[in-house]
Amino acid sequence: MSHYFRLLKYLRPHLGVFGIATGCMLMSSLLDGIQLGAIIPLADRIVTDKAIPMPAWLPGWLQHFVAWLNGAPQMGLLTAMAVAIPFLFFIKALFEFWQKFYMDDATQRVIKDIRQELFNSFVGLSLDYHHKQPTGVTMSRILYDAGVIQNSLTEGLTDLVYQSCQVLVFLSIALVIHWKLALVIF
């Protein structure tokens, strides 16, 4: 774990790019939750023509939206759902693309800094060190080891942030649906 904290110091100068990637991860997670949370009540409304239940704690704008959904004709809802769901998938895919793009950008910047530091360190070593040490070992340190760090940053940090966001979104949905059952399961 201490190695990750050492790696994060290299990420500090690039927090802006990492912040954009994190924001895209959060939006992608939210869109996952919206899709899951909206499909079930809308499908139930379309198939059974039962009104969508409206809890009293919903904000006013959401109460109006649910009331509008309850008053809409079934075929209109089906058509709207057929258009909205692919649109939401498209928007989610855009956020996933930008998240990957900015995360890779931040990772490449960190790797550039690490390789530059390694190069400066090797240049400062004595000539005797370079005669004794095989060139392949030095190149492996600069290229391969930095690549391992790149993979750990790209995959490890992305999984940590993205999956944490997903857990929070889906836990929130579970708490909204039935908070007592969600706490028992949690």
N, C-alpha and C positions, 0 to 999 in steps of 0.2 A: 504494500500500500504506500510505503514511503517513496517508492520509485514513481508512482503516479503523481504524488505531490511535487516531486522534483521536476516531472514533465510539465506540470501545470504552470510552473514559473516561466516556461518558454511560451506558454499560451497567453500570458498576461498582456504582452504588447499587441496581441491580435484579438482582444476581447470584443471589439466592434463586430468583426466578421463572425466570430463565434456566437455573439448575441443574436445576429440576424438568423443564423442557422438554428439556434435554439427557439427563436420566435416561430420559424417555419415548422419546426418539430411540434411545437405547442398547437399551432393552427391545424396541422395534419391530425393530431390526436383529437382535437375538438371536433373536426369533421367526421372522424370515425365514430365518435360518440353521438353526434347529431344524426348520422345515418342510422345507427342502431336504434337510438331512442325514438326516431320518427317513423321508421318502417312498421313497427309492430302496431302502434295505435292506428295509424292510417290504414294499414291493411285490414285491421279489424273493423274499422269504420266502413271501408269499401265493401267487404265481404258480407258482414252481418247487418249493416246499416244501424248499428248501435252508436249512440253518441259517445264521443271521447270524454272520459271522466275529467272533471276540472277541479283540482284541489283549490281550497280557499286561499292558500298562501301564494298562489301564482301572481306575478306582477300584472298590473293592469293591461299592458300591451299584449302580454301573452294570453290573458283571459279573453281579450277581444279576438285574438287570432284563433284560439281554440273554438270560440263561439262561431266564428266565421266558418271554420272547418266543419263544425257540426251542422251548419245550415247549408253547406254546399251540396250539390247533387253528387251521387256516387260516381257517375261517369266523368264528371269534371275533375273530381279528386283523383280518379285513376289516371286521367290524362296528365294532370299536374304532377302526379307522382312519377309517371313514365318519363317526364321531361326533367324533373328536379333531381332524381336519383343519379342519372348519368352526368348531369351538370355538377352535382356535388362530388362525384368520383373524379371528374375532370379537374375541378378546383383542388381537390385533395392531391391528385397526381402532380399538379403544378407546385404545390407547397412541398411535396416530397422531392421533386426535382431541385427546387431552389435550396432546400435543406441540404441535400447531397452536394450541390454545387458549392455552397458557402462553407460547408464542413470540410470538403476537400481543399478549398482555397485556404482555410485556416490551417489545415494540416500541412499543406505544402509550404506555407510560410514558416511554420514551426520547424519543419525538416530542413528548410534552407538555413535557418538560424543555427540549428544543431550541427549541420554539416560545415558551416562556416567556422563555428567554434572548434570542431574537431580538426579542420584544416589548419587553423591558426595554432592549435596545440601541437600538431605534427610538424609544422614548419619551425616551431620554436625548439624542437628537440635537437640534440647534438647530432653531428654527422656520423659519429660512431654508432648511435642507435640505429640509424637508417642503413648502415652497412651490415649490422648484425641481424636486423629484423627483415624477414622476407617482404618484398613489395606486396605480395598477395594478401598478407595479413593486414597490412596497413590499408589497402584498398577495401578489404572486407569490412574493416571497422568503419570506414567512411560510407560505404555504399550499403552493405547488407544490414549492419546493425541499425543504421538510420532508417532503413526500410521496415525493420521490425518495430521500431518506435512509431513509424508512420501508421502501420496496421493497428497497433494498440491504441493510438489516438483516434483514428478514424472509426474503427469498429467498437472499441471499448467505451469511448466517451459518447458516441452516438447512441449505443444501446443503453447506457446509463441514463442519459437525458430523455431520449424518446420513450423508452419503456416506463420510466418514472411518470412521464406525462400521461401515458396511456393508463397506467394504474390509477392515477388520480382522477382522470375523466370517468373511467368506468366505475370506480368506487363512488364517485359523486352521483352517477346515474343510478346505481344500486341503492344508495342512501335515499335518493328522491323517490324511487319506486316503493320501497318498503324499508324504512330505516332500521326497524327492530330486527328483521331477518338479515339485513346486510351486516349489522353489528354482530349477530350470532355467527354468521359465516366468516366474517373477518376475524 
